[in-house]
Amino acid sequence: EPIQERFFRPHFLQAPGDLTVQEGKLCRMDCKVSGLPTPDLSWQLNGRPIRPDSSHKMLVRENGVHSLIIEPVTARDAGIYTCIASNRAGENTFSLELVVAAKEVHKAPVFIEKLQNTGVTEGFPVRLECRISGEPSPQIFWKNENESLTYNTDRVSMHQDNYGYICLLIQGATKEDAGWYTVSAKNEAGIVSCTARLDVYTQWQQPPQTTKPKKVRPSASRYAALCDQGLDIKAAFQPEANPVHLTMQSGLVESDDL
């Protein structure tokens, strides 16, 4: 007796949902369909047939999974995709939306404002500040000499805002805080660094006032005359000291040499 041939309408066993893919990346849509005889598959974008080309490929694997591969994805690939499976028993479809996200911009970090050499009197707060741009937003690293500053303390803290300003804040600077500070910014596109000097000065102590005016002996030089008054001229102009104006006490009598 003749064997009656059976036919089964296509049925999707696996189908993807809506997708969001970044521009320039690869997009893969996989599906699996059953049916007898084996269904034929076609793809449409916004109702228009998709033809295989250099950036659109249609593959069938041995396990029966059909794939539409788009590489690289462009803004023109966004829209509603429809997969149509058909055989002599009928057809079936599924649809999904592909959203193409804007291509991520990569810009290496650059300094808009660099660190500046700074001086502060011992015991006072000081702020080391710079401004950096970069895409994506770079990671920031601080170093004092060769020591990395990895966490905030009550006295030394690192800050960053949404406008690219980076700062290191030191409360109550000490002599140990003096030295070279380096800030580095790093992202996927590159790395940049900037270094500046922090000097911490000792507070200038004025000589005590005396009630009895002192006489100045005539001498051969201004330097010698001032030394005779008990003023340590060399110490006053050491590099680490603050520039100060030396003032003569009101009771001093000047010689003809001064």
VENSUL-V517317 format. One line per field, one symbol per residue. psi: psi as a letter, one per 20 degrees, with the letter a starting at -180 (. if undefined). Layout:
# VENSUL-V517317
psi = ???
This chain:
# VENSUL-V517317
psi = qppppqppqqpphpqraqqppqpiapppoqqpqrqprpqqqqqqolipqpppahioqpqprhjjpqpopppqprhiiqappppppqaiiarqrqqrpppoqqpppopqqqpgprqqpqqqppiqqqopqrpqqqprpqqppqqodjppoiqqrhhpqpqpajjjppqppppmqrhiiqappppqppahiaqqqqqrpppoqqpppqqqqqhpqqqpqpriqhghghhhjjpnhghhkqhiqqprpppqqhjqpqrhh.
